[in-house]
Amino acid sequence: MSSARQPHLTARLQGFGTTIFTEMTRLAIQFGAVNLGQGFPNFDGPDFIKEAAIAAIRAGANQYCRMSGLPELNRAIAAHQQRFYGLSYDPDSEVTVYSGATEAICATLQALCDTGDEVVLFEPFYDSYRASITMAGAVPKVVTLHAPDFAYRPEELEAAITPKTRAILLNSPHNPTGKVFTRSELEHIAGLCERFDLLAITDEVYEHLVYEGSHVPLATLPGMRERTVLISSSGKTFSFTGWKVGHTCAPPALSAAIRCAHQFVTFCTATPFQHALAKAFVADDDFFTGLIAEYRARRDRLCQGLRELGFGVLAPAGTYFVMTDIRPLGYADDVEFCRMLPEQVGVAAIPPSSFYEHPAAGRHLVRWAFCKTDDVLDEGLRRLQKLPRRAPLASAAG
């Protein structure tokens, strides 16, 4: 967060400024760098989904649809939740569609938080979380995931909960670390939600990109369905991030509250894309198993290449990001490293200290995206061979 005051910007958003993604993408374009920073695929999703969108456009499905989502898509999302997790949601009263998971997060916080409420979240965090909490008038309370395994300390989570706490915001599989929260961690979080009567807001957009272990929605744990807003999206699973179609699954009263905010933000999202994604969510099992196999191969390709270059690789259990420790190569400042990289080496990455309230905890780490074709990954690794080496730095404990 910048310390300089930005003219015209309201006090509650001062310091947020331009996202690190914008800066790193600008540098990548300026120097013709291979962009292993921003998390979007450099390839399209399946043709059958694209053709369904084209057919919907040609059929005239180009006007506003129902505010809560196209009925066919809501039914497909509900069927997906039952199929993969045994979660039963009513498509009309408990499933809502948004312009991306980011809007779903923002609308959820706007609807459920009063001024002065506190929301507990884990750092490093997706950068929209803190901004959305702040825009809602609430206060973020941050608990650190400690490298190299990105575990949290139970006593730190418990200490973050106060009488003002409204909700715990959980992202699993986790961006940017690639962590998949364990069942014991989820049980601990669920127990705290029940003990202190808290809501849970879960960002599960990487639910189908899990390579080690399995994704367990918090809502599947005893007592949690009725207090959880489950958020996910089509972008990561189906490789259409630019379509911006996300959703929530939540009990009727919570859904009604969130819809009240949603209707004044976007009202509804792109109709032809909803028609297409109604077919995507009911794709055959082969699609989902193939997706995991393809991404696991990309993960292993990039991790092995980075390891051979001397990075300390913290192999992810999920998502399409890998974190590396840059200290073995003699670097200690992720922002300085990532600003140098496009010009001197021709590769772009993301400095994750931007996703911390306590930046020192992530200063020695760099995030890379492997949602790229093999030729792009290989070219990025080839260019990284030019990276200037320095004397290795001692690793700090934790």
Summary of the structure (lengths in Angstrom):
residues: 398
radius of gyration: 20.7
end to end distance: 23.9
largest distance: 62.9
contacts: 1378
relative contact order: 0.17
helix: 44%
strand: 15%
